[in-house]
Amino acid sequence: MEATATPTTPQTASINKLVFNDVEAAVYLDLSPHTLRKMRTTGRGPSYRKIGKNVRYMMEDLTDYIQKQKVAR
């Protein structure tokens, strides 16, 4: 039986994952992949790792980024 890759959609971008590619991270953050890439190049987005030529986001970094966006009232 041959395994097939499941495309990433909002329904398959699980919060139980520990490592996200840029499309999955964008879905998790409710951003477009283009916006997340632009944020990365300008240093405004969440921390990321380069593994070879691949960009990966760790769940803890996405969570930290969300927490830092809190607006105090």
Contacts in CASP RR format, 6 or more apart in sequence:
PFRMAT RR
TARGET T0000
AUTHOR 0000-0000-0000
METHOD contacts of the structure
MODEL  1
MEATATPTTPQTASINKLVFNDVEAAVYLDLSPHTLRKMRTTGRGPSYRK
IGKNVRYMMEDLTDYIQKQKVAR
6 12 0 8 1.000
8 21 0 8 1.000
8 23 0 8 1.000
8 24 0 8 1.000
8 27 0 8 1.000
9 27 0 8 1.000
10 27 0 8 1.000
13 20 0 8 1.000
13 24 0 8 1.000
13 27 0 8 1.000
13 28 0 8 1.000
15 28 0 8 1.000
15 59 0 8 1.000
17 24 0 8 1.000
17 59 0 8 1.000
18 58 0 8 1.000
18 59 0 8 1.000
19 56 0 8 1.000
19 57 0 8 1.000
19 58 0 8 1.000
19 59 0 8 1.000
20 28 0 8 1.000
20 56 0 8 1.000
20 57 0 8 1.000
20 58 0 8 1.000
20 59 0 8 1.000
20 62 0 8 1.000
21 54 0 8 1.000
21 55 0 8 1.000
21 56 0 8 1.000
21 57 0 8 1.000
22 33 0 8 1.000
22 36 0 8 1.000
22 37 0 8 1.000
22 40 0 8 1.000
22 55 0 8 1.000
22 57 0 8 1.000
23 33 0 8 1.000
24 57 0 8 1.000
25 36 0 8 1.000
25 46 0 8 1.000
25 57 0 8 1.000
25 62 0 8 1.000
26 32 0 8 1.000
26 33 0 8 1.000
26 35 0 8 1.000
26 36 0 8 1.000
28 62 0 8 1.000
29 36 0 8 1.000
29 46 0 8 1.000
29 62 0 8 1.000
29 65 0 8 1.000
29 66 0 8 1.000
31 39 0 8 1.000
36 45 0 8 1.000
39 45 0 8 1.000
40 48 0 8 1.000
40 55 0 8 1.000
45 65 0 8 1.000
46 57 0 8 1.000
46 61 0 8 1.000
46 62 0 8 1.000
46 64 0 8 1.000
46 65 0 8 1.000
47 57 0 8 1.000
47 58 0 8 1.000
47 61 0 8 1.000
47 64 0 8 1.000
47 65 0 8 1.000
48 55 0 8 1.000
48 56 0 8 1.000
48 57 0 8 1.000
48 61 0 8 1.000
49 55 0 8 1.000
49 56 0 8 1.000
49 57 0 8 1.000
49 58 0 8 1.000
50 56 0 8 1.000
END
